[in-house]
């Protein structure tokens, strides 16, 4: 039984992923959604700012973030390979701008929901989620550095981790 767990961990690492990344992402998604729904529509404990910001003022940026997140996730998800990891450093498409477009897309989705309802507790949870994504992105970058060495190091210098054009960040 221990061998199969170790085999799963090795497969995840070979694919350049954190072994617990998928499971924790699903748990955080569920937690965020429950908190967001309860605060935004049922309890409304921390949505008081919504009374001062008209719905269109909230929905326009929320829609932009939602669409951007969807496009980033869609464009980056097509390169995810679960059969043995990447053959080379991906530097084309959305990977030309940010090193973790799938994670950034997910974060923009969370941000869009938070802005749409002005849920401060959801924003606090988004900060926690960002730190988790930053942790697994850092872990995965160490695996990529080990696998691709200078090629990935050069990519890191030219491409922002989260912000396009920022390099290293």
Biotite code that builds the C-alpha atoms (Angstrom):
import biotite.structure as struc

atoms = struc.array([
    struc.Atom([0.000, 0.000, 0.000], chain_id="A", res_id=1, res_name="UNK", atom_name="CA", element="C"),
    struc.Atom([2.834, 2.385, 0.779], chain_id="A", res_id=2, res_name="UNK", atom_name="CA", element="C"),
    struc.Atom([4.368, 1.630, -2.611], chain_id="A", res_id=3, res_name="UNK", atom_name="CA", element="C"),
    struc.Atom([1.276, 2.813, -4.524], chain_id="A", res_id=4, res_name="UNK", atom_name="CA", element="C"),
    struc.Atom([1.214, 6.077, -2.557], chain_id="A", res_id=5, res_name="UNK", atom_name="CA", element="C"),
    struc.Atom([4.911, 6.599, -3.309], chain_id="A", res_id=6, res_name="UNK", atom_name="CA", element="C"),
    struc.Atom([4.308, 5.756, -6.988], chain_id="A", res_id=7, res_name="UNK", atom_name="CA", element="C"),
    struc.Atom([1.589, 8.440, -7.136], chain_id="A", res_id=8, res_name="UNK", atom_name="CA", element="C"),
    struc.Atom([3.911, 10.966, -5.540], chain_id="A", res_id=9, res_name="UNK", atom_name="CA", element="C"),
    struc.Atom([6.692, 10.123, -8.006], chain_id="A", res_id=10, res_name="UNK", atom_name="CA", element="C"),
    struc.Atom([4.286, 10.446, -10.953], chain_id="A", res_id=11, res_name="UNK", atom_name="CA", element="C"),
    struc.Atom([3.123, 13.867, -9.738], chain_id="A", res_id=12, res_name="UNK", atom_name="CA", element="C"),
    struc.Atom([6.710, 15.051, -9.285], chain_id="A", res_id=13, res_name="UNK", atom_name="CA", element="C"),
    struc.Atom([7.668, 13.678, -12.704], chain_id="A", res_id=14, res_name="UNK", atom_name="CA", element="C"),
    struc.Atom([4.799, 15.757, -14.123], chain_id="A", res_id=15, res_name="UNK", atom_name="CA", element="C"),
    struc.Atom([6.181, 18.816, -12.307], chain_id="A", res_id=16, res_name="UNK", atom_name="CA", element="C"),
    struc.Atom([3.334, 19.011, -9.781], chain_id="A", res_id=17, res_name="UNK", atom_name="CA", element="C"),
    struc.Atom([3.106, 19.152, -6.004], chain_id="A", res_id=18, res_name="UNK", atom_name="CA", element="C"),
    struc.Atom([1.801, 15.755, -4.773], chain_id="A", res_id=19, res_name="UNK", atom_name="CA", element="C"),
    struc.Atom([-1.009, 17.305, -2.700], chain_id="A", res_id=20, res_name="UNK", atom_name="CA", element="C"),
    struc.Atom([-1.692, 20.204, -5.062], chain_id="A", res_id=21, res_name="UNK", atom_name="CA", element="C"),
    struc.Atom([-4.834, 18.881, -6.740], chain_id="A", res_id=22, res_name="UNK", atom_name="CA", element="C"),
    struc.Atom([-6.477, 17.668, -3.533], chain_id="A", res_id=23, res_name="UNK", atom_name="CA", element="C"),
    struc.Atom([-5.834, 20.896, -1.628], chain_id="A", res_id=24, res_name="UNK", atom_name="CA", element="C"),
    struc.Atom([-6.974, 22.995, -4.599], chain_id="A", res_id=25, res_name="UNK", atom_name="CA", element="C"),
    struc.Atom([-10.287, 21.113, -4.638], chain_id="A", res_id=26, res_name="UNK", atom_name="CA", element="C"),
    struc.Atom([-10.691, 21.537, -0.889], chain_id="A", res_id=27, res_name="UNK", atom_name="CA", element="C"),
    struc.Atom([-9.972, 25.271, -1.110], chain_id="A", res_id=28, res_name="UNK", atom_name="CA", element="C"),
    struc.Atom([-12.385, 25.645, -4.031], chain_id="A", res_id=29, res_name="UNK", atom_name="CA", element="C"),
    struc.Atom([-15.139, 23.966, -2.033], chain_id="A", res_id=30, res_name="UNK", atom_name="CA", element="C"),
    struc.Atom([-14.394, 26.016, 1.068], chain_id="A", res_id=31, res_name="UNK", atom_name="CA", element="C"),
    struc.Atom([-14.273, 29.259, -0.910], chain_id="A", res_id=32, res_name="UNK", atom_name="CA", element="C"),
    struc.Atom([-17.535, 28.523, -2.689], chain_id="A", res_id=33, res_name="UNK", atom_name="CA", element="C"),
    struc.Atom([-19.365, 27.690, 0.555], chain_id="A", res_id=34, res_name="UNK", atom_name="CA", element="C"),
    struc.Atom([-18.003, 30.780, 2.328], chain_id="A", res_id=35, res_name="UNK", atom_name="CA", element="C"),
    struc.Atom([-18.734, 33.006, -0.671], chain_id="A", res_id=36, res_name="UNK", atom_name="CA", element="C"),
    struc.Atom([-22.326, 31.759, -1.083], chain_id="A", res_id=37, res_name="UNK", atom_name="CA", element="C"),
    struc.Atom([-23.114, 31.983, 2.635], chain_id="A", res_id=38, res_name="UNK", atom_name="CA", element="C"),
    struc.Atom([-21.604, 35.436, 3.045], chain_id="A", res_id=39, res_name="UNK", atom_name="CA", element="C"),
    struc.Atom([-22.781, 36.884, -0.264], chain_id="A", res_id=40, res_name="UNK", atom_name="CA", element="C"),
    struc.Atom([-26.346, 35.603, -0.359], chain_id="A", res_id=41, res_name="UNK", atom_name="CA", element="C"),
    struc.Atom([-27.416, 34.240, 3.024], chain_id="A", res_id=42, res_name="UNK", atom_name="CA", element="C"),
    struc.Atom([-25.679, 35.834, 6.003], chain_id="A", res_id=43, res_name="UNK", atom_name="CA", element="C"),
    struc.Atom([-24.237, 38.959, 4.337], chain_id="A", res_id=44, res_name="UNK", atom_name="CA", element="C"),
    struc.Atom([-21.883, 39.606, 7.249], chain_id="A", res_id=45, res_name="UNK", atom_name="CA", element="C"),
    struc.Atom([-19.085, 41.235, 5.280], chain_id="A", res_id=46, res_name="UNK", atom_name="CA", element="C"),
    struc.Atom([-20.797, 42.461, 2.095], chain_id="A", res_id=47, res_name="UNK", atom_name="CA", element="C"),
    struc.Atom([-21.661, 45.948, 3.407], chain_id="A", res_id=48, res_name="UNK", atom_name="CA", element="C"),
    struc.Atom([-19.484, 47.630, 0.743], chain_id="A", res_id=49, res_name="UNK", atom_name="CA", element="C"),
    struc.Atom([-21.914, 46.361, -1.910], chain_id="A", res_id=50, res_name="UNK", atom_name="CA", element="C"),
    struc.Atom([-24.415, 48.981, -0.723], chain_id="A", res_id=51, res_name="UNK", atom_name="CA", element="C"),
    struc.Atom([-21.980, 51.728, -1.776], chain_id="A", res_id=52, res_name="UNK", atom_name="CA", element="C"),
    struc.Atom([-20.874, 50.234, -5.089], chain_id="A", res_id=53, res_name="UNK", atom_name="CA", element="C"),
    struc.Atom([-23.599, 49.870, -7.726], chain_id="A", res_id=54, res_name="UNK", atom_name="CA", element="C"),
    struc.Atom([-23.906, 46.442, -9.316], chain_id="A", res_id=55, res_name="UNK", atom_name="CA", element="C"),
    struc.Atom([-22.563, 47.546, -12.753], chain_id="A", res_id=56, res_name="UNK", atom_name="CA", element="C"),
    struc.Atom([-19.478, 49.038, -11.094], chain_id="A", res_id=57, res_name="UNK", atom_name="CA", element="C"),
    struc.Atom([-18.803, 45.632, -9.525], chain_id="A", res_id=58, res_name="UNK", atom_name="CA", element="C"),
    struc.Atom([-19.847, 43.427, -12.430], chain_id="A", res_id=59, res_name="UNK", atom_name="CA", element="C"),
    struc.Atom([-17.728, 45.096, -15.117], chain_id="A", res_id=60, res_name="UNK", atom_name="CA", element="C"),
    struc.Atom([-14.350, 44.396, -13.439], chain_id="A", res_id=61, res_name="UNK", atom_name="CA", element="C"),
    struc.Atom([-15.647, 41.050, -12.160], chain_id="A", res_id=62, res_name="UNK", atom_name="CA", element="C"),
    struc.Atom([-16.584, 40.091, -15.715], chain_id="A", res_id=63, res_name="UNK", atom_name="CA", element="C"),
    struc.Atom([-13.190, 41.175, -17.035], chain_id="A", res_id=64, res_name="UNK", atom_name="CA", element="C"),
    struc.Atom([-11.398, 39.124, -14.361], chain_id="A", res_id=65, res_name="UNK", atom_name="CA", element="C"),
    struc.Atom([-13.713, 36.132, -14.930], chain_id="A", res_id=66, res_name="UNK", atom_name="CA", element="C"),
    struc.Atom([-13.160, 36.184, -18.699], chain_id="A", res_id=67, res_name="UNK", atom_name="CA", element="C"),
    struc.Atom([-9.398, 36.693, -18.294], chain_id="A", res_id=68, res_name="UNK", atom_name="CA", element="C"),
    struc.Atom([-9.217, 33.819, -15.813], chain_id="A", res_id=69, res_name="UNK", atom_name="CA", element="C"),
    struc.Atom([-11.200, 31.541, -18.118], chain_id="A", res_id=70, res_name="UNK", atom_name="CA", element="C"),
    struc.Atom([-9.018, 32.390, -21.124], chain_id="A", res_id=71, res_name="UNK", atom_name="CA", element="C"),
    struc.Atom([-5.785, 31.898, -19.164], chain_id="A", res_id=72, res_name="UNK", atom_name="CA", element="C"),
    struc.Atom([-6.925, 28.569, -17.758], chain_id="A", res_id=73, res_name="UNK", atom_name="CA", element="C"),
    struc.Atom([-8.192, 27.353, -21.119], chain_id="A", res_id=74, res_name="UNK", atom_name="CA", element="C"),
    struc.Atom([-5.036, 28.347, -22.969], chain_id="A", res_id=75, res_name="UNK", atom_name="CA", element="C"),
    struc.Atom([-2.722, 26.813, -20.387], chain_id="A", res_id=76, res_name="UNK", atom_name="CA", element="C"),
    struc.Atom([-4.685, 23.663, -19.626], chain_id="A", res_id=77, res_name="UNK", atom_name="CA", element="C"),
    struc.Atom([-4.119, 22.340, -23.139], chain_id="A", res_id=78, res_name="UNK", atom_name="CA", element="C"),
    struc.Atom([-0.414, 21.833, -22.373], chain_id="A", res_id=79, res_name="UNK", atom_name="CA", element="C"),
    struc.Atom([-0.904, 19.860, -19.167], chain_id="A", res_id=80, res_name="UNK", atom_name="CA", element="C"),
    struc.Atom([0.572, 16.422, -19.767], chain_id="A", res_id=81, res_name="UNK", atom_name="CA", element="C"),
    struc.Atom([-0.047, 13.680, -17.226], chain_id="A", res_id=82, res_name="UNK", atom_name="CA", element="C"),
    struc.Atom([1.975, 10.984, -18.984], chain_id="A", res_id=83, res_name="UNK", atom_name="CA", element="C"),
    struc.Atom([5.462, 11.874, -17.825], chain_id="A", res_id=84, res_name="UNK", atom_name="CA", element="C"),
    struc.Atom([5.900, 15.563, -17.552], chain_id="A", res_id=85, res_name="UNK", atom_name="CA", element="C"),
    struc.Atom([6.953, 18.222, -19.993], chain_id="A", res_id=86, res_name="UNK", atom_name="CA", element="C"),
    struc.Atom([9.583, 17.457, -22.607], chain_id="A", res_id=87, res_name="UNK", atom_name="CA", element="C"),
    struc.Atom([10.857, 21.035, -22.635], chain_id="A", res_id=88, res_name="UNK", atom_name="CA", element="C"),
    struc.Atom([10.204, 24.387, -21.013], chain_id="A", res_id=89, res_name="UNK", atom_name="CA", element="C"),
    struc.Atom([6.996, 25.829, -22.431], chain_id="A", res_id=90, res_name="UNK", atom_name="CA", element="C"),
    struc.Atom([7.627, 29.460, -23.418], chain_id="A", res_id=91, res_name="UNK", atom_name="CA", element="C"),
    struc.Atom([4.965, 30.057, -26.051], chain_id="A", res_id=92, res_name="UNK", atom_name="CA", element="C"),
    struc.Atom([1.353, 31.147, -25.840], chain_id="A", res_id=93, res_name="UNK", atom_name="CA", element="C"),
    struc.Atom([0.288, 32.365, -22.399], chain_id="A", res_id=94, res_name="UNK", atom_name="CA", element="C"),
    struc.Atom([3.485, 30.906, -20.939], chain_id="A", res_id=95, res_name="UNK", atom_name="CA", element="C"),
    struc.Atom([5.331, 33.705, -22.718], chain_id="A", res_id=96, res_name="UNK", atom_name="CA", element="C"),
    struc.Atom([3.717, 36.161, -20.257], chain_id="A", res_id=97, res_name="UNK", atom_name="CA", element="C"),
    struc.Atom([3.405, 34.315, -16.925], chain_id="A", res_id=98, res_name="UNK", atom_name="CA", element="C"),
    struc.Atom([4.931, 31.114, -15.605], chain_id="A", res_id=99, res_name="UNK", atom_name="CA", element="C"),
    struc.Atom([1.727, 29.831, -13.958], chain_id="A", res_id=100, res_name="UNK", atom_name="CA", element="C"),
    struc.Atom([-1.209, 30.861, -16.162], chain_id="A", res_id=101, res_name="UNK", atom_name="CA", element="C"),
    struc.Atom([-3.476, 28.055, -14.943], chain_id="A", res_id=102, res_name="UNK", atom_name="CA", element="C"),
    struc.Atom([-3.048, 29.094, -11.317], chain_id="A", res_id=103, res_name="UNK", atom_name="CA", element="C"),
    struc.Atom([-3.363, 32.783, -12.227], chain_id="A", res_id=104, res_name="UNK", atom_name="CA", element="C"),
    struc.Atom([-6.586, 31.990, -14.086], chain_id="A", res_id=105, res_name="UNK", atom_name="CA", element="C"),
    struc.Atom([-7.989, 30.288, -10.994], chain_id="A", res_id=106, res_name="UNK", atom_name="CA", element="C"),
    struc.Atom([-6.988, 33.242, -8.804], chain_id="A", res_id=107, res_name="UNK", atom_name="CA", element="C"),
    struc.Atom([-8.689, 35.673, -11.199], chain_id="A", res_id=108, res_name="UNK", atom_name="CA", element="C"),
    struc.Atom([-11.846, 33.551, -11.013], chain_id="A", res_id=109, res_name="UNK", atom_name="CA", element="C"),
    struc.Atom([-11.841, 33.783, -7.210], chain_id="A", res_id=110, res_name="UNK", atom_name="CA", element="C"),
    struc.Atom([-11.169, 37.518, -7.423], chain_id="A", res_id=111, res_name="UNK", atom_name="CA", element="C"),
    struc.Atom([-14.078, 38.005, -9.843], chain_id="A", res_id=112, res_name="UNK", atom_name="CA", element="C"),
    struc.Atom([-16.535, 36.347, -7.459], chain_id="A", res_id=113, res_name="UNK", atom_name="CA", element="C"),
    struc.Atom([-15.173, 38.342, -4.539], chain_id="A", res_id=114, res_name="UNK", atom_name="CA", element="C"),
    struc.Atom([-15.525, 41.656, -6.396], chain_id="A", res_id=115, res_name="UNK", atom_name="CA", element="C"),
    struc.Atom([-19.012, 40.840, -7.687], chain_id="A", res_id=116, res_name="UNK", atom_name="CA", element="C"),
    struc.Atom([-20.435, 40.618, -4.169], chain_id="A", res_id=117, res_name="UNK", atom_name="CA", element="C"),
    struc.Atom([-17.871, 42.650, -2.170], chain_id="A", res_id=118, res_name="UNK", atom_name="CA", element="C"),
    struc.Atom([-17.449, 39.779, 0.285], chain_id="A", res_id=119, res_name="UNK", atom_name="CA", element="C"),
    struc.Atom([-14.574, 40.723, 2.569], chain_id="A", res_id=120, res_name="UNK", atom_name="CA", element="C"),
    struc.Atom([-14.403, 37.276, 4.157], chain_id="A", res_id=121, res_name="UNK", atom_name="CA", element="C"),
    struc.Atom([-14.079, 35.797, 0.676], chain_id="A", res_id=122, res_name="UNK", atom_name="CA", element="C"),
    struc.Atom([-11.267, 38.246, -0.025], chain_id="A", res_id=123, res_name="UNK", atom_name="CA", element="C"),
    struc.Atom([-9.504, 37.088, 3.155], chain_id="A", res_id=124, res_name="UNK", atom_name="CA", element="C"),
    struc.Atom([-9.876, 33.485, 2.007], chain_id="A", res_id=125, res_name="UNK", atom_name="CA", element="C"),
    struc.Atom([-8.555, 34.515, -1.429], chain_id="A", res_id=126, res_name="UNK", atom_name="CA", element="C"),
    struc.Atom([-5.385, 35.788, 0.253], chain_id="A", res_id=127, res_name="UNK", atom_name="CA", element="C"),
    struc.Atom([-4.944, 32.371, 1.916], chain_id="A", res_id=128, res_name="UNK", atom_name="CA", element="C"),
    struc.Atom([-5.583, 30.669, -1.438], chain_id="A", res_id=129, res_name="UNK", atom_name="CA", element="C"),
    struc.Atom([-3.002, 32.918, -3.118], chain_id="A", res_id=130, res_name="UNK", atom_name="CA", element="C"),
    struc.Atom([-0.360, 31.914, -0.549], chain_id="A", res_id=131, res_name="UNK", atom_name="CA", element="C"),
    struc.Atom([-1.151, 28.244, -1.206], chain_id="A", res_id=132, res_name="UNK", atom_name="CA", element="C"),
    struc.Atom([-0.880, 28.719, -4.982], chain_id="A", res_id=133, res_name="UNK", atom_name="CA", element="C"),
    struc.Atom([2.367, 30.621, -4.493], chain_id="A", res_id=134, res_name="UNK", atom_name="CA", element="C"),
    struc.Atom([3.697, 27.754, -2.355], chain_id="A", res_id=135, res_name="UNK", atom_name="CA", element="C"),
    struc.Atom([2.846, 25.022, -4.886], chain_id="A", res_id=136, res_name="UNK", atom_name="CA", element="C"),
    struc.Atom([4.099, 27.197, -7.768], chain_id="A", res_id=137, res_name="UNK", atom_name="CA", element="C"),
    struc.Atom([7.421, 27.598, -5.941], chain_id="A", res_id=138, res_name="UNK", atom_name="CA", element="C"),
    struc.Atom([7.588, 23.863, -5.281], chain_id="A", res_id=139, res_name="UNK", atom_name="CA", element="C"),
    struc.Atom([6.879, 23.091, -8.927], chain_id="A", res_id=140, res_name="UNK", atom_name="CA", element="C"),
    struc.Atom([9.481, 25.614, -10.061], chain_id="A", res_id=141, res_name="UNK", atom_name="CA", element="C"),
    struc.Atom([12.113, 23.801, -7.987], chain_id="A", res_id=142, res_name="UNK", atom_name="CA", element="C"),
    struc.Atom([11.186, 20.591, -9.817], chain_id="A", res_id=143, res_name="UNK", atom_name="CA", element="C"),
    struc.Atom([11.427, 22.392, -13.159], chain_id="A", res_id=144, res_name="UNK", atom_name="CA", element="C"),
    struc.Atom([14.825, 23.865, -12.233], chain_id="A", res_id=145, res_name="UNK", atom_name="CA", element="C"),
    struc.Atom([16.057, 20.401, -11.311], chain_id="A", res_id=146, res_name="UNK", atom_name="CA", element="C"),
    struc.Atom([14.775, 19.005, -14.610], chain_id="A", res_id=147, res_name="UNK", atom_name="CA", element="C"),
    struc.Atom([15.672, 21.826, -17.029], chain_id="A", res_id=148, res_name="UNK", atom_name="CA", element="C"),
    struc.Atom([18.328, 23.769, -15.072], chain_id="A", res_id=149, res_name="UNK", atom_name="CA", element="C"),
    struc.Atom([19.589, 26.843, -16.993], chain_id="A", res_id=150, res_name="UNK", atom_name="CA", element="C"),
    struc.Atom([16.793, 26.716, -19.583], chain_id="A", res_id=151, res_name="UNK", atom_name="CA", element="C"),
    struc.Atom([14.186, 27.178, -16.838], chain_id="A", res_id=152, res_name="UNK", atom_name="CA", element="C"),
    struc.Atom([16.354, 29.683, -14.933], chain_id="A", res_id=153, res_name="UNK", atom_name="CA", element="C"),
    struc.Atom([16.531, 31.861, -18.070], chain_id="A", res_id=154, res_name="UNK", atom_name="CA", element="C"),
    struc.Atom([12.760, 31.526, -18.516], chain_id="A", res_id=155, res_name="UNK", atom_name="CA", element="C"),
    struc.Atom([12.247, 32.667, -14.900], chain_id="A", res_id=156, res_name="UNK", atom_name="CA", element="C"),
    struc.Atom([14.370, 35.777, -15.498], chain_id="A", res_id=157, res_name="UNK", atom_name="CA", element="C"),
    struc.Atom([12.320, 36.804, -18.537], chain_id="A", res_id=158, res_name="UNK", atom_name="CA", element="C"),
    struc.Atom([8.813, 35.799, -17.440], chain_id="A", res_id=159, res_name="UNK", atom_name="CA", element="C"),
    struc.Atom([6.838, 36.906, -14.402], chain_id="A", res_id=160, res_name="UNK", atom_name="CA", element="C"),
    struc.Atom([5.567, 34.347, -11.953], chain_id="A", res_id=161, res_name="UNK", atom_name="CA", element="C"),
    struc.Atom([2.233, 36.160, -11.550], chain_id="A", res_id=162, res_name="UNK", atom_name="CA", element="C"),
    struc.Atom([2.571, 39.548, -13.247], chain_id="A", res_id=163, res_name="UNK", atom_name="CA", element="C"),
    struc.Atom([3.421, 39.691, -16.974], chain_id="A", res_id=164, res_name="UNK", atom_name="CA", element="C"),
    struc.Atom([6.758, 41.308, -17.729], chain_id="A", res_id=165, res_name="UNK", atom_name="CA", element="C"),
    struc.Atom([7.946, 41.342, -14.143], chain_id="A", res_id=166, res_name="UNK", atom_name="CA", element="C"),
    struc.Atom([10.425, 38.436, -14.175], chain_id="A", res_id=167, res_name="UNK", atom_name="CA", element="C"),
    struc.Atom([10.968, 36.458, -10.970], chain_id="A", res_id=168, res_name="UNK", atom_name="CA", element="C"),
    struc.Atom([7.756, 37.847, -9.371], chain_id="A", res_id=169, res_name="UNK", atom_name="CA", element="C"),
])
